[in-house]
Amino acid sequence: MISISDKMFITKEVNSATVAYFKKSVLRKLLMAFSFEPPSNERVITDLLRSVNHYGFDLPYEIRLGLFEKLWRFKNSLEKDELTALYFWGLDQKYMCYFENFLGDCDTYSEKKFDTEFGRSLAYKIYEPNASGLEEDVMEELKLLLCNFASEFDLSLVDKYTYRDIFEVMETYCSATN
């Protein structure tokens, strides 16, 4: 019988590799679904991308709702490893916010105790994304990412260069160094 230690350490390398996997695989899948109609073979831009592009961050209720529905469907379709990578990415996005919140709550800890307890709080977020609020934070971060992505384009005139531009921006967003 194999015994699993109750302590698990996530190194910077493991976190970096997991976030890179998210960007190269999971994020690419999301951006493709957000940008192009599925049966179109990447030649029909979705109405959702056009709408988010048009309104920017000031989305009307119906479009905001459509965006969140798309994100929830996407999240629910992910395999376990993809979902874990998504949560690591979300944790990475919100790291400083979580750090500052934890710092404000635990100013009496020694440095070693602080590191241990903060690490535990982050692990809790990964293992219990619903209860910890990570899932909600991740969905909000994805919404911001898609709004930023959509704002990169001028969709007033769609031509053959528009598709190339979308793929180029997609490559930038999915780059492990980004």
C-alpha positions as CSV (number, residue, x, y, z in Angstrom):
1,M,0.0,0.0,0.0
2,I,1.3,3.5,-0.9
3,S,1.0,6.1,1.7
4,I,0.5,9.7,0.5
5,S,2.0,12.4,2.8
6,D,-0.4,15.0,4.0
7,K,2.1,17.7,2.9
8,M,2.4,18.5,-0.7
9,F,4.7,21.2,-2.0
10,I,4.1,23.0,-5.2
11,T,7.3,24.4,-6.5
12,K,7.7,27.4,-8.7
13,E,8.6,25.0,-11.5
14,V,5.5,22.9,-11.1
15,N,3.3,26.0,-11.0
16,S,5.0,27.5,-14.0
17,A,4.6,24.2,-16.0
18,T,1.0,23.9,-15.0
19,V,0.2,27.5,-16.0
20,A,2.1,27.1,-19.3
21,Y,0.0,24.0,-20.0
22,F,-3.1,26.0,-19.3
23,K,-2.0,28.7,-21.7
24,K,-0.9,26.4,-24.5
25,S,-3.8,24.0,-24.4
26,V,-6.8,25.1,-22.3
27,L,-6.7,28.8,-23.0
28,R,-6.2,28.1,-26.7
29,K,-9.3,25.9,-26.7
30,L,-11.3,28.7,-24.9
31,L,-10.1,31.4,-27.3
32,M,-11.0,29.2,-30.3
33,A,-14.5,28.5,-29.0
34,F,-14.9,32.2,-28.1
35,S,-13.7,33.4,-31.5
36,F,-15.0,31.0,-34.1
37,E,-18.2,29.1,-34.7
38,P,-17.5,25.4,-34.3
39,P,-18.7,24.0,-37.7
40,S,-17.1,26.9,-39.6
41,N,-13.5,25.6,-39.7
42,E,-12.3,28.9,-38.3
43,R,-13.9,31.2,-40.8
44,V,-17.0,32.5,-39.0
45,I,-16.4,34.9,-36.1
46,T,-18.9,34.3,-33.2
47,D,-21.6,36.9,-32.4
48,L,-20.3,36.8,-28.8
49,L,-16.8,38.0,-29.9
50,R,-18.3,40.7,-32.0
51,S,-20.6,41.9,-29.2
52,V,-17.8,41.9,-26.6
53,N,-15.6,43.7,-29.1
54,H,-18.3,46.3,-29.7
55,Y,-19.2,47.0,-26.0
56,G,-15.8,46.4,-24.4
57,F,-16.0,46.2,-20.6
58,D,-19.3,47.9,-20.4
59,L,-21.3,44.8,-21.5
60,P,-25.1,44.9,-21.4
61,Y,-26.8,42.4,-19.2
62,E,-27.7,40.0,-22.0
63,I,-24.2,39.8,-23.4
64,R,-22.6,39.5,-19.9
65,L,-25.0,36.6,-19.2
66,G,-24.1,35.0,-22.6
67,L,-20.4,35.4,-21.8
68,F,-20.8,33.8,-18.4
69,E,-22.9,31.0,-19.8
70,K,-20.2,30.3,-22.4
71,L,-17.5,30.3,-19.7
72,W,-19.5,27.9,-17.4
73,R,-20.1,25.5,-20.3
74,F,-16.5,25.6,-21.2
75,K,-15.4,25.0,-17.6
76,N,-17.8,22.2,-17.2
77,S,-16.5,20.5,-20.4
78,L,-12.9,20.4,-19.1
79,E,-11.1,17.2,-18.2
80,K,-9.7,17.0,-14.7
81,D,-6.1,18.0,-15.6
82,E,-7.4,20.9,-17.7
83,L,-9.6,22.1,-14.8
84,T,-6.7,21.8,-12.4
85,A,-4.6,23.9,-14.8
86,L,-7.4,26.5,-15.0
87,Y,-7.4,26.8,-11.2
88,F,-3.6,27.1,-11.0
89,W,-3.8,29.9,-13.6
90,G,-6.6,31.6,-11.6
91,L,-4.5,31.3,-8.5
92,D,-1.6,32.8,-10.4
93,Q,-3.7,35.7,-11.6
94,K,-5.0,36.5,-8.1
95,Y,-1.8,35.6,-6.1
96,M,-1.0,39.1,-4.9
97,C,-4.6,39.8,-3.9
98,Y,-4.6,36.6,-1.9
99,F,-1.2,37.4,-0.4
100,E,-2.3,40.9,0.7
101,N,-5.5,39.6,2.2
102,F,-3.7,36.8,4.1
103,L,-1.0,39.3,5.2
104,G,-3.7,41.6,6.7
105,D,-5.3,38.7,8.6
106,C,-2.1,37.1,9.9
107,D,0.4,39.7,10.9
108,T,1.4,37.9,14.1
109,Y,2.9,34.8,12.4
110,S,6.7,34.1,12.2
111,E,8.0,34.1,8.7
112,K,8.1,30.3,8.5
113,K,4.7,29.9,10.1
114,F,3.3,32.6,7.7
115,D,4.7,30.7,4.6
116,T,3.3,27.4,5.8
117,E,-0.2,28.8,6.6
118,F,-0.3,30.9,3.4
119,G,0.7,27.8,1.4
120,R,-2.1,25.9,3.1
121,S,-4.6,28.6,2.2
122,L,-3.6,28.4,-1.4
123,A,-3.8,24.6,-1.5
124,Y,-7.3,24.9,0.0
125,K,-8.3,27.1,-2.8
126,I,-7.0,24.6,-5.4
127,Y,-8.6,21.6,-3.7
128,E,-11.9,23.3,-2.8
129,P,-12.4,25.9,-5.5
130,N,-16.1,26.3,-4.8
131,A,-15.9,26.7,-1.0
132,S,-12.8,28.9,-1.2
133,G,-14.2,31.3,-3.8
134,L,-11.5,30.4,-6.3
135,E,-14.0,29.2,-8.9
136,E,-15.8,32.6,-8.8
137,D,-12.5,34.4,-9.0
138,V,-11.4,32.3,-12.0
139,M,-14.6,32.9,-13.8
140,E,-14.2,36.7,-13.3
141,E,-10.6,36.5,-14.5
142,L,-11.6,34.6,-17.6
143,K,-14.3,37.2,-18.3
144,L,-11.7,40.0,-18.1
145,L,-9.3,38.0,-20.3
146,L,-12.0,37.5,-23.0
147,C,-12.9,41.2,-22.8
148,N,-9.2,42.2,-23.2
149,F,-8.8,39.7,-26.0
150,A,-11.9,41.0,-27.9
151,S,-10.7,44.6,-27.5
152,E,-7.6,43.8,-29.5
153,F,-9.5,43.8,-32.8
154,D,-11.2,46.2,-35.2
155,L,-14.1,44.1,-36.3
156,S,-15.8,46.9,-38.2
157,L,-14.4,45.3,-41.4
158,V,-13.8,41.6,-41.4
159,D,-11.6,40.3,-44.2
160,K,-9.0,37.6,-44.7
161,Y,-6.5,39.6,-42.6
162,T,-8.9,39.6,-39.6
163,Y,-8.6,35.9,-39.2
164,R,-4.8,36.1,-39.3
165,D,-4.9,38.9,-36.7
166,I,-7.1,36.8,-34.4
167,F,-4.6,33.9,-34.6
168,E,-1.6,36.1,-34.0
169,V,-3.2,37.7,-30.9
170,M,-4.2,34.2,-29.8
171,E,-0.6,33.1,-30.1
172,T,0.4,36.0,-27.9
173,Y,-2.2,35.2,-25.3
174,C,-1.3,31.5,-25.3
175,S,2.5,32.0,-25.1
176,A,4.0,30.5,-21.9
177,T,6.1,33.7,-21.5
178,N,3.0,36.0,-21.5
